[in-house]
Amino acid sequence: MKKFFKILGGVLGVVVLAVVGFIVWVQARGIPTYDKPPTPTTAVAATPERLAMGRSLVLASCVDCHMNKQTNTLSGHQMLDVPQEFGKLYSANITQDKDHGIGNWTDGEVIALLRTGIGRDGRYRIIMPHFVHMSDEDVNSIVAFLRSDHQWVQADPTTTPAQEPSLLVKTLVNTVMKPTPMPAQPVVAPAPTDQLAYGRYLIVGRYQCYECHSKDFKTNNALEPEKSEGYLGGGNHLLNEQGRDIVSRNITGDPETGIGDWTAGQFQQAVKFGMSPNGPLSAPMPKYSTMSDEDAAAIYAYLQSIPKIKNATPEDKGAVAAK
């Protein structure tokens, strides 16, 4: 018996030593850097169509995190809606400033960052979504807008403070949160006439709704979004700018705890203007005011087609959550 406890003690000692060693390694390494990903060499041509779409996409996907209300530019700020256990994190300056923004980046380097999460310096960007499934045309539209003469992207010398990630974030980015690869083939959006395929594209490619509306950022699957835990079933914890905990809504077609009892028109009002059948939607849910009615209809059709998840959330105002 003494021999058994001696062996058990030795095993536990090795485990404890391994855990401590891993923690020390994670703290020392911090946020990892990677080899610079392959970048497209062709400059993006700015067309009126791309500039219009680029503004719409930047408004939908970039402004909430990067807009500095003091400068009225995308010069970045502290991200107050990041869960507190992630530490103190800042969105980057993505204006055309050559020293503090992306003014010296090539179009290919910007595209690589959007696709992989790796900057021109090889540093992995924390929290930033990876637009793995976004079409090449949509990505090019974002780049075209970032190079435009719009007020939001004009050169601003605001310096991005050093990130202050928690041990949790350092652990995640050294284990499960990794860069995504550059697409091996051209990425083309489905035709809007194929409503379900196009709706899926909008959810996982253009707007990445699954990121917030699945169970947890830590268990999302960037390469295969449908394999994210609780795919689109809500329950992910976010913060608003006042630091209040906000739980993402179940947007599957479950009629009791999801949006199965919503009409297409009610969904359109919610996604475009923030007004659901149960009342105003809470920040940080954005208002996709520039989204077309056809796109909103495609998203609604797709959400009604996926597996239903029964998961009541506070957006139900307690009526369903109490069941």
RODO-2510 file (C-alpha; in nm, 4 decimals, decimal comma):
residues 323
     n   res          X          Y          Z
     1     m     0,0000     0,0000     0,0000
     2     k     0,2833     0,2369     0,0829
     3     k     0,4341     0,1627    -0,2578
     4     f     0,1023     0,2529    -0,4268
     5     f     0,0814     0,5885    -0,2495
     6     k     0,4454     0,6535    -0,3257
     7     i     0,3829     0,5947    -0,6974
     8     l     0,0635     0,8026    -0,6863
     9     g     0,2496     1,0852    -0,5161
    10     g     0,5208     1,0704    -0,7792
    11     v     0,2654     1,0841    -1,0621
    12     l     0,0833     1,3782    -0,9035
    13     g     0,4145     1,5541    -0,8532
    14     v     0,4985     1,5139    -1,2217
    15     v     0,1525     1,6425    -1,3201
    16     v     0,1824     1,9463    -1,0934
    17     l     0,5314     2,0178    -1,2258
    18     a     0,4064     1,9884    -1,5846
    19     v     0,1156     2,2260    -1,5181
    20     v     0,3387     2,4806    -1,3475
    21     g     0,5914     2,4514    -1,6288
    22     f     0,3187     2,5057    -1,8888
    23     i     0,1903     2,8153    -1,7071
    24     v     0,5406     2,9588    -1,6864
    25     w     0,5946     2,8883    -2,0576
    26     v     0,2627     3,0511    -2,1539
    27     q     0,3368     3,3604    -1,9434
    28     a     0,6838     3,3928    -2,0959
    29     r     0,5739     3,3361    -2,4548
    30     g     0,2667     3,5573    -2,4388
    31     i     0,0920     3,6199    -2,7693
    32     p     0,2691     3,4092    -3,0340
    33     t     0,4084     3,5256    -3,3644
    34     y     0,4028     3,3282    -3,6869
    35     d     0,5631     3,3300    -4,0271
    36     k     0,4068     3,5942    -4,2447
    37     p     0,1330     3,4317    -4,4554
    38     p     0,1473     3,4394    -4,8351
    39     t    -0,0031     3,7637    -4,9575
    40     p    -0,1691     3,8546    -5,2877
    41     t     0,0521     4,0843    -5,4939
    42     t    -0,2148     4,2537    -5,7024
    43     a    -0,3493     4,5852    -5,5737
    44     v    -0,7243     4,6048    -5,5233
    45     a    -0,9052     4,8198    -5,7771
    46     a    -1,1527     5,0659    -5,6251
    47     t    -1,4838     5,0604    -5,8116
    48     p    -1,8022     5,2417    -5,7060
    49     e    -1,9612     4,9034    -5,6310
    50     r    -1,6715     4,7958    -5,4093
    51     l    -1,6618     5,1256    -5,2241
    52     a    -2,0339     5,1060    -5,1506
    53     m    -2,0149     4,7430    -5,0383
    54     g    -1,6939     4,8110    -4,8459
    55     r    -1,8576     5,0894    -4,6470
    56     s    -2,1488     4,8618    -4,5660
    57     l    -1,9188     4,5783    -4,4538
    58     v    -1,6929     4,8055    -4,2486
    59     l    -2,0010     4,9556    -4,0833
    60     a    -2,1274     4,6062    -4,0028
    61     s    -1,8034     4,4358    -3,8989
    62     c    -1,5368     4,6932    -3,8089
    63     v    -1,6912     5,0123    -3,6754
    64     d    -1,8173     4,8736    -3,3437
    65     c    -1,4665     4,7638    -3,2421
    66     h    -1,2406     5,0156    -3,4181
    67     m    -1,4339     5,3441    -3,4151
    68     n    -1,2802     5,5941    -3,1754
    69     k    -1,5544     5,8376    -3,0729
    70     q    -1,3007     6,1068    -2,9862
    71     t    -1,1342     6,1066    -3,3285
    72     n    -1,4324     5,9899    -3,5368
    73     t    -1,1948     5,7590    -3,7178
    74     l    -1,1128     5,3881    -3,7040
    75     s    -0,8140     5,4630    -3,4819
    76     g    -0,9113     5,2055    -3,2186
    77     h    -0,9821     5,2113    -2,8453
    78     q    -1,0091     4,9870    -2,5431
    79     m    -1,2596     4,7084    -2,6078
    80     l    -1,4960     4,7412    -2,3131
    81     d    -1,7291     4,4676    -2,4396
    82     v    -1,4620     4,1969    -2,4140
    83     p    -1,5205     3,9528    -2,1246
    84     q    -1,3261     4,0694    -1,8191
    85     e    -1,1465     3,7372    -1,7874
    86     f    -0,9718     3,8153    -2,1191
    87     g    -0,7799     4,1096    -1,9708
    88     k    -0,7488     4,4624    -2,1087
    89     l    -0,7507     4,4535    -2,4893
    90     y    -0,7453     4,7268    -2,7530
    91     s    -0,8643     4,7420    -3,1105
    92     a    -0,5976     4,8547    -3,3553
    93     n    -0,5663     5,1788    -3,5464
    94     i    -0,6684     5,0820    -3,9025
    95     t    -0,6627     5,4305    -4,0520
    96     q    -0,4247     5,5285    -4,3304
    97     d    -0,1640     5,6663    -4,0902
    98     k     0,1732     5,5263    -4,2007
    99     d     0,3257     5,5070    -3,8541
   100     h     0,0342     5,4062    -3,6319
   101     g    -0,2201     5,2654    -3,8773
   102     i    -0,2062     5,0541    -4,1938
   103     g    -0,0941     5,3253    -4,4339
   104     n     0,2266     5,1378    -4,5148
   105     w     0,0617     4,7986    -4,5522
   106     t     0,0095     4,6506    -4,8972
   107     d    -0,3374     4,5436    -5,0006
   108     g    -0,2171     4,1846    -4,9847
   109     e    -0,1023     4,2277    -4,6238
   110     v    -0,4423     4,3654    -4,5258
   111     i    -0,6138     4,0731    -4,6991
   112     a    -0,3865     3,8260    -4,5212
   113     l    -0,4718     3,9823    -4,1854
   114     l    -0,8446     3,9647    -4,2573
   115     r    -0,8150     3,6016    -4,3640
   116     t    -0,5667     3,4622    -4,1096
   117     g    -0,5449     3,6962    -3,8109
   118     i    -0,1704     3,7456    -3,8665
   119     g    -0,0335     4,0949    -3,9276
   120     r     0,2574     4,1980    -4,1453
   121     d     0,4806     4,1686    -3,8368
   122     g     0,3771     3,8059    -3,7819
   123     r     0,1921     3,8880    -3,4596
   124     y    -0,1325     3,7066    -3,4000
   125     r    -0,4233     3,9463    -3,3435
   126     i    -0,6333     3,8613    -3,0394
   127     i    -1,0146     3,8528    -3,0590
   128     m    -1,0246     3,9799    -3,4190
   129     p    -1,2532     3,7647    -3,6345
   130     h    -1,0979     3,5731    -3,9239
   131     f    -1,2928     3,6210    -4,2452
   132     v    -1,2125     3,2706    -4,3661
   133     h    -1,5339     3,2153    -4,5597
   134     m    -1,5894     3,5700    -4,6872
   135     s    -1,5861     3,5956    -5,0656
   136     d    -1,2852     3,7436    -5,2394
   137     e    -1,5083     4,0191    -5,3740
   138     d    -1,6306     4,1161    -5,0273
   139     v    -1,2759     4,1121    -4,8862
   140     n    -1,1579     4,3304    -5,1743
   141     s    -1,4450     4,5684    -5,1049
   142     i    -1,3293     4,6129    -4,7443
   143     v    -0,9752     4,6871    -4,8626
   144     a    -1,1009     4,9335    -5,1245
   145     f    -1,2957     5,1232    -4,8581
   146     l    -1,0002     5,1293    -4,6170
   147     r    -0,8005     5,2998    -4,8963
   148     s    -1,0767     5,5482    -4,9758
   149     d    -1,1128     5,9156    -4,8875
   150     h    -1,3858     5,8484    -4,6309
   151     q    -1,3484     6,0354    -4,3004
   152     w    -1,3358     5,7137    -4,0968
   153     v    -1,0127     5,5921    -4,2555
   154     q    -0,8151     5,9144    -4,2947
   155     a    -0,4696     5,9075    -4,1349
   156     d    -0,4905     5,9463    -3,7582
   157     p    -0,1792     5,9302    -3,5361
   158     t    -0,3513     5,7636    -3,2385
   159     t    -0,1188     5,5006    -3,0912
   160     t    -0,2616     5,1610    -3,0052
   161     p    -0,1664     5,0756    -2,6435
   162     a     0,0070     4,7466    -2,5724
   163     q    -0,2351     4,4608    -2,5186
   164     e    -0,2756     4,3348    -2,1624
   165     p    -0,4036     3,9801    -2,2144
   166     s    -0,4910     3,7622    -1,9180
   167     l    -0,3360     3,4234    -1,8517
   168     l    -0,6552     3,2714    -1,9907
   169     v    -0,6136     3,4484    -2,3256
   170     k    -0,2432     3,3626    -2,3389
   171     t    -0,3350     3,0003    -2,2773
   172     l    -0,6059     3,0023    -2,5425
   173     v    -0,3895     3,1589    -2,8139
   174     n    -0,1159     2,9072    -2,7420
   175     t    -0,3536     2,6112    -2,7600
   176     v    -0,6959     2,6274    -2,9250
   177     m    -0,7103     2,9749    -3,0787
   178     k    -0,4923     2,9626    -3,3873
   179     p    -0,4461     3,1525    -3,7129
   180     t    -0,6501     3,0284    -4,0061
   181     p    -0,4942     2,9460    -4,3441
   182     m    -0,5177     3,1557    -4,6556
   183     p    -0,7753     3,0032    -4,8921
   184     a    -0,6194     2,7627    -5,1418
   185     q    -0,8876     2,8406    -5,4013
   186     p    -1,0907     3,1494    -5,4961
   187     v    -1,3785     3,2132    -5,2565
   188     v    -1,7009     3,2949    -5,4393
   189     a    -2,0323     3,3767    -5,2721
   190     p    -2,3351     3,1678    -5,3746
   191     a    -2,5889     3,3341    -5,5982
   192     p    -2,8641     3,5168    -5,4045
   193     t    -3,1180     3,3086    -5,5999
   194     d    -3,0013     3,0035    -5,4002
   195     q    -3,1565     3,1440    -5,0852
   196     l    -3,0430     2,8825    -4,8312
   197     a    -2,6834     2,8666    -4,9564
   198     y    -2,6691     3,2444    -4,9756
   199     g    -2,8191     3,2787    -4,6278
   200     r    -2,5543     3,0429    -4,4897
   201     y    -2,2853     3,2510    -4,6609
   202     l    -2,4130     3,5671    -4,4953
   203     i    -2,4169     3,3952    -4,1532
   204     v    -2,0708     3,2335    -4,1653
   205     g    -1,8901     3,4366    -4,4296
   206     r    -1,9984     3,7977    -4,4571
   207     y    -2,1401     3,8785    -4,1130
   208     q    -2,0150     3,5851    -3,9011
   209     c    -2,3278     3,5802    -3,6840
   210     y    -2,2279     3,2393    -3,5473
   211     e    -1,9306     3,3932    -3,3644
   212     c    -2,1485     3,5661    -3,1041
   213     h    -2,4621     3,3554    -3,1299
   214     s    -2,3050     3,0143    -3,0688
   215     k    -2,2377     2,8926    -2,7148
   216     d    -1,8896     3,0326    -2,6469
   217     f    -1,6106     3,2112    -2,8315
   218     k    -1,3697     2,9524    -2,6919
   219     t    -1,5461     2,6623    -2,8627
   220     n    -1,6216     2,8234    -3,1987
   221     n    -1,4822     2,6477    -3,5048
   222     a    -1,3573     2,9013    -3,7590
   223     l    -1,2909     2,6477    -4,0345
   224     e    -1,6134     2,4513    -3,9877
   225     p    -1,8603     2,6901    -3,8231
   226     e    -2,1402     2,4339    -3,7992
   227     k    -1,9169     2,2361    -3,5611
   228     s    -1,9128     2,5271    -3,3150
   229     e    -2,0667     2,4169    -2,9865
   230     g    -2,4308     2,5256    -2,9692
   231     y    -2,4211     2,6558    -3,3273
   232     l    -2,6419     2,9669    -3,3375
   233     g    -2,8230     2,8533    -3,0216
   234     g    -2,7106     3,1534    -2,8160
   235     g    -2,5778     3,1622    -2,4625
   236     n    -2,2433     3,3325    -2,5314
   237     h    -2,1560     3,5894    -2,2648
   238     l    -2,0571     3,9377    -2,3843
   239     l    -2,0360     4,2797    -2,2225
   240     n    -2,1896     4,6092    -2,3237
   241     e    -1,9975     4,9358    -2,2882
   242     q    -2,1248     4,9745    -1,9326
   243     g    -1,9686     4,6406    -1,8399
   244     r    -2,3046     4,4661    -1,8025
   245     d    -2,3205     4,0979    -1,8916
   246     i    -2,5184     4,0347    -2,2103
   247     v    -2,6087     3,6833    -2,3232
   248     s    -2,6421     3,6274    -2,6969
   249     r    -2,9807     3,5179    -2,8224
   250     n    -3,0830     3,1783    -2,9550
   251     i    -3,1478     3,2423    -3,3255
   252     t    -3,2305     2,8887    -3,4319
   253     g    -3,5861     2,8088    -3,5373
   254     d    -3,6973     2,6711    -3,2022
   255     p    -4,0467     2,8205    -3,1533
   256     e    -4,0211     2,8515    -2,7751
   257     t    -3,6667     2,9708    -2,7107
   258     g    -3,5451     3,0756    -3,0546
   259     i    -3,6993     3,2673    -3,3432
   260     g    -3,9243     2,9930    -3,4753
   261     d    -4,2316     3,2007    -3,3930
   262     w    -4,0972     3,5153    -3,5615
   263     t    -4,2132     3,6176    -3,9074
   264     a    -3,9661     3,7121    -4,1777
   265     g    -4,0764     4,0726    -4,1361
   266     q    -4,0157     4,0689    -3,7613
   267     f    -3,6699     3,9225    -3,8154
   268     q    -3,5923     4,1947    -4,0681
   269     q    -3,6911     4,4638    -3,8169
   270     a    -3,4683     4,3024    -3,5550
   271     v    -3,1559     4,2539    -3,7639
   272     k    -3,1742     4,5887    -3,9445
   273     f    -3,3149     4,8195    -3,6784
   274     g    -3,2683     4,6395    -3,3466
   275     m    -3,6379     4,5980    -3,2694
   276     s    -3,7491     4,2421    -3,1956
   277     p    -4,1029     4,1188    -3,1173
   278     n    -3,9940     4,1202    -2,7516
   279     g    -3,8611     4,4757    -2,7552
   280     p    -3,5329     4,6533    -2,8363
   281     l    -3,2233     4,4367    -2,8757
   282     s    -2,9338     4,5026    -2,6420
   283     a    -2,5845     4,6191    -2,7382
   284     p    -2,3380     4,4904    -2,8448
   285     m    -2,5777     4,3513    -3,1070
   286     p    -2,5169     4,5778    -3,4095
   287     k    -2,7892     4,7202    -3,6292
   288     y    -2,7325     4,6122    -3,9893
   289     s    -2,9152     4,9134    -4,1276
   290     t    -2,7534     4,8914    -4,4715
   291     m    -2,8469     4,5249    -4,5198
   292     s    -3,0883     4,4686    -4,8076
   293     d    -3,4300     4,3171    -4,7428
   294     e    -3,3319     4,0267    -4,9713
   295     d    -3,0257     3,9507    -4,7592
   296     a    -3,2298     3,9623    -4,4380
   297     a    -3,4827     3,7236    -4,5945
   298     a    -3,2053     3,4827    -4,6945
   299     i    -3,0614     3,4823    -4,3422
   300     y    -3,4075     3,4195    -4,1962
   301     a    -3,4690     3,1290    -4,4350
   302     y    -3,1350     2,9714    -4,3476
   303     l    -3,1882     3,0084    -3,9724
   304     q    -3,5238     2,8352    -4,0036
   305     s    -3,3592     2,5454    -4,1886
   306     i    -3,0859     2,4516    -3,9399
   307     p    -3,1250     2,2135    -3,6415
   308     k    -3,3323     2,3726    -3,3669
   309     i    -3,1760     2,4193    -3,0245
   310     k    -3,3851     2,4676    -2,7117
   311     n    -3,1989     2,7294    -2,5092
   312     a    -3,3864     3,0151    -2,3434
   313     t    -3,1914     3,3396    -2,3075
   314     p    -3,2587     3,6717    -2,1278
   315     e    -3,3758     3,8349    -2,4527
   316     d    -3,6979     3,6403    -2,3946
   317     k    -3,7648     3,8783    -2,1015
   318     g    -3,8044     3,5832    -1,8665
   319     a    -4,1273     3,4581    -2,0233
   320     v    -3,9653     3,1515    -2,1761
   321     a    -3,6608     3,1280    -1,9534
   322     a    -3,8915     3,0398    -1,6647
   323     k    -4,0290     2,7314    -1,8429
***
